[in-house]
């Protein structure tokens, strides 16, 4: 019988690979959806500040519209041609949207940078620190989202190559989208790297570069 460690190791490997095509005849159960969303909203962030908003989308018309704003995967340089990022066509599409600091929230004075913004004294360094914390928070949330989905057996795919204005218009966003992530059931009849709509196009793959580890005991 496989150990917990073996199952987690498999989920880590699964979560590293982008799924480009999907079985849309299936639907993610509500219990799984609730857990997936919880992973992205209850994970750590600096001082537990809300640096982003989550849009969980299963509406196919909206997903297709967002997909049309993901041209940018280059397939030819001269003449230039690109293709969409079909990982966003998943059963569930998560959109991270940046948000403004909420000065009405309870205990909003959670760090010096936010207090400086409220006082109108924020320096360039303060704004850079807040930007760093925001992107760190989104990265942590995206990692939780990915790993939780993989542990549940779902395939995933990140996308940061998109037309900001197109997605803002589709979702009527106040602020910019930061990151997209498709989650769902992979199409077992296709190579995972085959484009969802254009099966003849196979996205290239790149081996994971070695990340060196130093142990201090």
C-alpha positions as CSV (number, residue, x, y, z in Angstrom):
1,X,0.0,0.0,0.0
2,X,1.3,3.4,-0.9
3,X,2.4,5.7,2.0
4,X,1.2,9.2,2.5
5,X,4.6,10.4,1.5
6,X,4.3,8.5,-1.8
7,X,0.9,10.1,-2.6
8,X,2.2,13.6,-1.8
9,X,5.2,13.0,-4.0
10,X,3.0,12.0,-6.9
11,X,0.8,15.1,-6.3
12,X,4.0,17.3,-6.4
13,X,5.0,15.8,-9.7
14,X,1.5,16.1,-11.1
15,X,1.2,19.7,-10.0
16,X,4.4,20.7,-11.8
17,X,3.1,19.9,-15.3
18,X,0.7,22.1,-17.2
19,X,-2.4,20.5,-18.5
20,X,-3.4,21.9,-21.9
21,X,-6.7,20.0,-22.7
22,X,-9.7,19.0,-20.7
23,X,-12.6,16.6,-20.4
24,X,-15.5,19.0,-20.2
25,X,-18.1,16.3,-19.9
26,X,-17.3,16.1,-16.2
27,X,-18.0,18.6,-13.3
28,X,-16.0,19.3,-10.2
29,X,-18.1,18.4,-7.1
30,X,-19.1,21.3,-4.8
31,X,-17.2,19.8,-1.9
32,X,-14.0,19.8,-3.9
33,X,-14.7,23.2,-5.2
34,X,-15.2,24.6,-1.7
35,X,-11.9,23.0,-0.6
36,X,-10.0,24.4,-3.6
37,X,-11.3,27.9,-2.9
38,X,-10.5,27.6,0.8
39,X,-6.9,26.7,-0.1
40,X,-6.5,30.0,-1.9
41,X,-8.3,32.2,0.6
42,X,-7.1,30.7,3.9
43,X,-3.4,30.3,3.2
44,X,-0.8,32.6,4.7
45,X,-0.1,36.2,3.7
46,X,1.9,39.0,5.3
47,X,0.0,40.0,8.4
48,X,-2.9,38.1,7.0
49,X,-3.7,41.0,4.7
50,X,-6.0,40.5,1.7
51,X,-3.8,41.4,-1.2
52,X,-6.0,39.8,-3.9
53,X,-9.5,38.8,-4.9
54,X,-10.5,35.3,-6.3
55,X,-12.8,34.8,-9.2
56,X,-13.9,31.1,-9.5
57,X,-15.4,30.6,-13.0
58,X,-17.2,27.6,-14.4
59,X,-19.4,29.5,-16.9
60,X,-18.2,28.3,-20.3
61,X,-19.0,31.5,-22.1
62,X,-16.9,33.5,-19.7
63,X,-14.1,31.0,-19.8
64,X,-14.1,31.0,-23.6
65,X,-14.0,34.8,-23.7
66,X,-11.1,34.9,-21.3
67,X,-9.4,32.2,-23.4
68,X,-9.6,34.6,-26.4
69,X,-7.5,37.1,-24.4
70,X,-4.6,34.6,-23.9
71,X,-2.9,34.8,-27.3
72,X,0.8,35.2,-26.7
73,X,2.4,31.8,-26.8
74,X,4.8,32.3,-29.7
75,X,4.9,29.6,-32.4
76,X,6.8,31.6,-35.1
77,X,9.0,34.7,-35.0
78,X,9.2,35.7,-38.6
79,X,6.4,36.2,-39.5
80,X,5.2,36.4,-36.0
81,X,2.4,34.0,-35.0
82,X,1.1,33.0,-31.6
83,X,-1.5,30.7,-30.2
84,X,-3.7,30.8,-27.1
85,X,-2.9,29.3,-23.7
86,X,-5.5,26.6,-23.6
87,X,-4.9,25.6,-20.0
88,X,-7.4,28.3,-19.1
89,X,-10.2,26.3,-20.8
90,X,-10.4,24.0,-17.8
91,X,-13.5,22.9,-16.0
92,X,-12.7,25.6,-13.4
93,X,-10.9,28.8,-14.1
94,X,-9.4,30.8,-11.2
95,X,-8.6,34.5,-11.8
96,X,-6.5,36.4,-9.2
97,X,-7.4,40.1,-9.2
98,X,-5.4,42.7,-7.3
99,X,-7.2,44.8,-4.8
100,X,-6.7,48.1,-3.1
101,X,-5.9,48.3,0.6
102,X,-9.1,48.0,2.6
103,X,-9.0,50.8,5.2
104,X,-12.4,49.8,6.5
105,X,-11.3,46.4,7.5
106,X,-10.9,45.6,11.2
107,X,-7.4,46.2,12.5
108,X,-6.3,47.5,9.1
109,X,-3.2,49.1,10.6
110,X,-1.3,45.9,10.3
111,X,2.1,47.2,9.1
112,X,4.1,50.4,8.8
113,X,3.6,50.6,5.0
114,X,-0.2,50.6,5.1
115,X,-0.2,53.2,7.9
116,X,2.1,55.3,5.7
117,X,-0.3,55.0,2.8
118,X,-3.2,56.1,5.0
119,X,-1.3,59.1,6.2
120,X,-0.2,60.1,2.7
121,X,3.5,59.7,3.7
122,X,4.3,56.4,1.8
123,X,7.7,56.4,0.2
124,X,8.8,54.6,-3.0
125,X,10.3,51.9,-0.7
126,X,6.9,51.5,1.1
127,X,5.1,51.0,-2.2
128,X,7.8,48.5,-3.4
129,X,7.4,46.6,-0.1
130,X,3.6,46.4,-0.5
131,X,4.1,45.2,-4.2
132,X,6.5,42.6,-3.0
133,X,4.1,41.4,-0.3
134,X,1.2,41.3,-2.8
135,X,3.1,39.1,-5.3
136,X,4.4,36.9,-2.5
137,X,0.8,36.4,-1.2
138,X,-0.4,35.5,-4.7
139,X,2.5,33.1,-5.2
140,X,1.7,31.4,-1.9
141,X,-2.0,31.2,-2.7
142,X,-1.4,29.9,-6.2
143,X,0.9,27.2,-4.7
144,X,-1.7,26.1,-2.2
145,X,-4.3,26.1,-4.9
146,X,-2.2,24.0,-7.2
147,X,-1.1,21.5,-4.6
148,X,-4.6,21.1,-3.1
149,X,-6.0,20.5,-6.6
150,X,-3.3,17.9,-7.3
151,X,-3.9,16.1,-4.0
152,X,-7.6,15.9,-5.1
153,X,-6.5,14.3,-8.4
154,X,-7.1,17.3,-10.7
155,X,-4.8,18.6,-13.4
156,X,-3.8,22.2,-13.4
157,X,-2.2,24.9,-15.5
158,X,-1.0,28.5,-14.7
159,X,-1.3,31.3,-17.2
160,X,0.3,34.8,-16.9
161,X,0.3,35.5,-20.6
162,X,-2.9,37.4,-21.4
163,X,-4.5,40.7,-22.5
164,X,-5.2,42.6,-19.3
165,X,-7.8,44.8,-20.8
166,X,-9.7,41.9,-22.5
167,X,-10.0,40.1,-19.2
168,X,-10.9,43.2,-17.3
169,X,-13.7,43.9,-19.8
170,X,-15.0,40.3,-19.7
171,X,-15.2,40.2,-15.9
172,X,-15.9,43.9,-15.4
173,X,-12.9,44.1,-13.0
174,X,-12.0,47.2,-11.1
175,X,-8.3,46.3,-10.9
176,X,-5.9,44.3,-13.0
177,X,-5.9,40.5,-13.2
178,X,-2.6,39.0,-11.8
179,X,-2.7,35.3,-12.6
180,X,-5.0,32.7,-14.2
181,X,-5.2,29.0,-13.3
182,X,-7.1,26.2,-14.9
183,X,-8.2,23.3,-12.8
184,X,-10.0,20.2,-13.9
185,X,-10.1,16.8,-15.6
186,X,-7.5,16.2,-18.2
187,X,-8.5,14.6,-21.5
188,X,-7.2,11.1,-21.3
189,X,-7.4,10.7,-25.0
190,X,-4.8,13.4,-25.7
191,X,-1.2,14.2,-24.9
192,X,-1.5,16.6,-22.0
193,X,0.5,19.1,-24.1
194,X,-1.9,19.1,-27.0
195,X,-3.8,22.4,-27.5
196,X,-7.4,21.9,-26.3
197,X,-8.9,23.2,-29.6
198,X,-6.0,22.5,-32.0
199,X,-4.8,19.0,-31.3
200,X,-2.1,19.1,-33.9
201,X,-0.2,21.8,-31.9
202,X,1.9,20.3,-29.1
203,X,3.3,22.8,-26.6
204,X,7.0,22.3,-26.0
205,X,8.2,21.1,-22.6
206,X,11.2,22.2,-20.6
207,X,12.8,20.1,-17.9
208,X,12.8,21.5,-14.4
209,X,16.1,23.2,-13.7
210,X,18.0,21.9,-10.6
211,X,17.3,23.9,-7.5
212,X,20.3,23.5,-5.2
213,X,19.7,22.7,-1.5
214,X,22.1,23.3,1.4
215,X,21.5,21.4,4.6
216,X,22.7,23.0,7.8
217,X,22.7,20.6,10.7
